[in-house]
């Protein structure tokens, strides 16, 4: 596998781990106590951000695996458009999954 594909997959995995860890920290009083955090604090906005980046890096890796590169400026927009064109419209990815993705990034 291409090393750049692997790098983006690792980034996606790291973002999922970060999101999961912050979600657990937001919900576990004992962990908050261990970190000396107020019990009412949460990190849900960071969970959402890390989850988004996990999806973004996973999409980049799939596109790169297919030989499709996206880059700045507007790399997020270009990645989204390439993902839709090459994976959704081509029928490789179920359209319903893409609609779920759209709902996540639009809101």
N, C-alpha and C positions, 0 to 999 in steps of 0.2 A: 504494500500500500504506500502511496505517496506520503512523504514525511509531512507535507503541509496539511494533508487530509488528517493525518494522525494528530498533528498539533491542534487543529480545530476541534477534533473529537475530544481530546484531553481538556481543552478549554471548556467545552460543553459539559463534560463530566464535573470539572471543578466548579462551574457555576451552579450545577444541580446540588453538589455537596454544600456549597455556601448557602444556597436557598434553604435547603433542608435544615442545616445547622441553625440558621437564623430563625426559622419557623419554630424549631424546638426550643430555642432560647426564649422566644417570645411567649411560649406557652408553659414553660416549666419553671415553677417558683424556686425549686432547689437550685437549678442552674443559674437563675438570676441571682440568687443569694451567693453562689460560688463566685460570680463575677462582680459582686457588690453593686448590682443594678437595682433601681427601684422596681417594685413588683408590677407597677402599672405600665412600665415601658414595653413597647413592642417594636419589632423591626419588619413589619409586614411590607412597607414600601420597598425595603431592600430585598425582601423575598421576591417581590414582583419583578424588580429590576434584574436580579440574578437569574430568575426564571426566563425572562425575555432574552437575556444574553445566551443562556443555554440553547434556546431555540435558534437564535441567530447563528451561533457557532456551529450547531448541528446542520443547519441549512447550508452554510458555507462549505462544510465538509462534504455534504452530498453533492453539491454543485461542482466542487473541485474534483471529486471522484469521477464525475461525468465529463471533466475537462473544461468546465465553465468557471471563469474567474470573474470576481467582482472586486472593484477597488474604489477608493476615494476619488473625487468627492461623491457624496451621497451613497456611500457603500451600503447602508441599510436599505435604502429605497431600491437600489440596483439589485441587491440580493433578493429582496421580496419579489421584484418583477421577474427576475430570472427563474426563481423558484416556481412562480406561478406559470410562466411560459413553458419551461422545460419539464416540469414534473406534474403540474396539475392539468394544464390544457392538453398535454400529450397523453394523459390518462395513466401515467405511472403512479400517481398518488390519488387516492380517493378525494373527490371534490369536497365531501363533507368535512374531512380533516382540515382542508384548507380554509373552509368557512369558519371552523372553530378557531384556527390561527388568526384569521382576519378579525374575528370578534375580540380576541385577546389584545391585538395591537391597536385596534381602533379605539377601544374604551380607555 
